Amino acid sequence: MRKIKDQKTSVVKGKEIKRKWHFIDAKGKIVGRLATQIATLLMGKNKVNYMPNLDQGDFVVVQNAAQVKFSGLKAENKKYYHHTGYPKGLRERTAKWMFEHHPTRIIWQAVKNMLPKNKLRKDRLARLRIYPGDKHPYEQQFKKVIKKD
């Protein structure tokens, strides 16, 4: 039987964190399932030494955001809300309108809501890059390509 003294937990220091670049092609994928993949990578939950109080996540680049899909009737029924700050300033947009005008905001909003609501969320979202088409300036950084169907 092992003694308690033999069991040690290693804690990762801030300088020891190594961030990878992940490339995700969003063409034909469902928004919610794609957002869970991205949120997991941004939090670093896929790493062996994951700790919820440390920001160990990786960089994520998403391309073809304009070609994602909604499941069911969400394109017509789902609403996005924001408030202008003025009286009667609550605005609502359908998912179909958002998809036509701001396709990158759909994925960004879904990932933002899936991340924990704490002080680390802003830094995690800063490592997310979303592009509506194939072109992006991060061709040299790719070390790992994710293709899940």
C-alpha positions as CSV (number, residue, x, y, z in Angstrom):
1,M,0.0,0.0,0.0
2,R,1.3,3.4,-0.9
3,K,1.9,6.0,1.7
4,I,0.4,9.4,1.5
5,K,3.9,10.9,1.4
6,D,4.6,9.3,-2.0
7,Q,1.6,10.9,-3.7
8,K,2.5,14.4,-5.0
9,T,0.7,16.8,-7.2
10,S,2.7,18.9,-9.7
11,V,1.5,22.4,-10.1
12,V,2.3,24.2,-13.4
13,K,3.9,27.6,-13.1
14,G,2.9,30.5,-15.4
15,K,6.2,30.4,-17.3
16,E,5.9,26.6,-17.9
17,I,2.6,26.8,-19.8
18,K,3.1,25.9,-23.5
19,R,0.3,27.0,-25.8
20,K,-0.4,25.3,-29.1
21,W,-2.2,26.6,-32.1
22,H,-5.4,24.7,-33.1
23,F,-7.0,25.0,-36.6
24,I,-10.7,24.2,-36.9
25,D,-12.6,24.2,-40.2
26,A,-16.2,25.1,-39.3
27,K,-17.6,24.2,-42.8
28,G,-20.9,22.3,-42.4
29,K,-20.6,21.9,-38.6
30,I,-23.3,22.6,-36.0
31,V,-22.7,25.8,-34.0
32,G,-23.3,24.3,-30.5
33,R,-21.1,21.2,-31.0
34,L,-18.4,23.3,-32.5
35,A,-18.5,25.8,-29.6
36,T,-18.0,23.0,-27.0
37,Q,-14.9,21.9,-28.9
38,I,-13.5,25.4,-29.0
39,A,-14.3,26.1,-25.3
40,T,-12.5,22.9,-24.2
41,L,-9.4,24.0,-26.1
42,L,-9.5,27.5,-24.8
43,M,-9.8,26.4,-21.2
44,G,-7.1,23.7,-21.6
45,K,-9.3,20.9,-20.3
46,N,-7.7,18.5,-22.9
47,K,-4.4,18.8,-21.1
48,V,-3.1,16.3,-18.5
49,N,-2.2,19.0,-15.9
50,Y,-5.5,20.9,-16.1
51,M,-6.4,23.1,-13.2
52,P,-9.5,25.3,-13.2
53,N,-7.8,28.3,-11.5
54,L,-5.0,28.5,-14.1
55,D,-5.4,29.7,-17.7
56,Q,-3.6,26.9,-19.6
57,G,-5.6,27.0,-22.8
58,D,-4.4,27.1,-26.4
59,F,-4.9,29.4,-29.3
60,V,-7.8,28.5,-31.6
61,V,-8.3,29.7,-35.2
62,V,-11.7,29.0,-36.8
63,Q,-12.2,29.4,-40.5
64,N,-15.3,29.2,-42.7
65,A,-17.5,30.6,-39.9
66,A,-20.0,31.7,-42.6
67,Q,-20.7,28.1,-43.5
68,V,-21.8,26.7,-40.1
69,K,-25.3,25.1,-39.6
70,F,-28.0,25.3,-37.0
71,S,-29.8,22.2,-35.8
72,G,-33.6,22.1,-35.9
73,L,-35.5,25.4,-36.3
74,K,-32.9,27.5,-34.5
75,A,-32.2,29.6,-37.6
76,E,-35.7,31.1,-37.4
77,N,-36.5,30.8,-33.7
78,K,-33.3,31.6,-31.8
79,K,-32.9,35.2,-30.8
80,Y,-29.8,37.2,-29.9
81,Y,-30.3,40.1,-27.4
82,H,-28.3,43.2,-26.6
83,H,-29.1,46.4,-24.8
84,T,-28.0,49.8,-26.0
85,G,-27.9,51.3,-22.5
86,Y,-30.8,53.7,-23.1
87,P,-34.4,53.3,-21.9
88,K,-36.3,50.8,-24.1
89,G,-32.9,49.9,-25.6
90,L,-33.4,46.1,-25.7
91,R,-32.7,44.9,-29.2
92,E,-33.2,41.4,-30.6
93,R,-32.1,39.7,-33.7
94,T,-32.9,36.3,-35.1
95,A,-30.1,33.8,-35.8
96,K,-30.8,34.0,-39.5
97,W,-30.2,37.8,-39.5
98,M,-27.0,37.4,-37.5
99,F,-25.8,34.7,-39.8
100,E,-26.3,36.9,-42.8
101,H,-24.7,40.1,-41.3
102,H,-22.2,38.9,-38.7
103,P,-21.4,35.2,-39.1
104,T,-18.4,35.3,-36.8
105,R,-20.4,36.7,-33.9
106,I,-22.6,33.6,-33.8
107,I,-19.6,31.3,-32.9
108,W,-18.0,34.0,-30.7
109,Q,-21.2,34.3,-28.6
110,A,-21.7,30.6,-28.3
111,V,-18.1,30.1,-27.1
112,K,-18.4,33.0,-24.7
113,N,-21.5,31.6,-23.1
114,M,-19.8,28.1,-22.7
115,L,-16.8,29.5,-20.9
116,P,-16.9,29.9,-17.1
117,K,-18.1,33.3,-16.0
118,N,-15.0,34.4,-14.1
119,K,-11.9,36.6,-14.5
120,L,-10.2,34.2,-16.9
121,R,-12.9,34.4,-19.6
122,K,-11.6,37.6,-21.1
123,D,-8.1,36.3,-21.6
124,R,-9.4,33.0,-23.0
125,L,-11.6,34.8,-25.6
126,A,-8.6,36.9,-26.6
127,R,-7.0,33.7,-27.9
128,L,-9.9,32.9,-30.2
129,R,-9.7,34.0,-33.8
130,I,-12.7,33.6,-36.1
131,Y,-12.7,34.2,-39.9
132,P,-15.8,33.9,-42.2
133,G,-13.8,32.5,-45.1
134,D,-10.7,30.5,-45.9
135,K,-8.2,33.4,-45.7
136,H,-6.4,34.2,-42.4
137,P,-2.9,35.4,-41.4
138,Y,-2.0,32.4,-39.2
139,E,-0.8,29.9,-41.8
140,Q,2.7,29.6,-40.2
141,Q,1.6,28.9,-36.6
142,F,-0.3,25.6,-37.3
143,K,1.1,22.7,-35.5
144,K,-2.0,20.7,-35.0
145,V,-5.0,20.3,-37.3
146,I,-8.3,19.1,-35.9
147,K,-10.7,17.3,-38.2
148,K,-13.6,15.7,-36.4
149,D,-16.7,14.6,-38.2
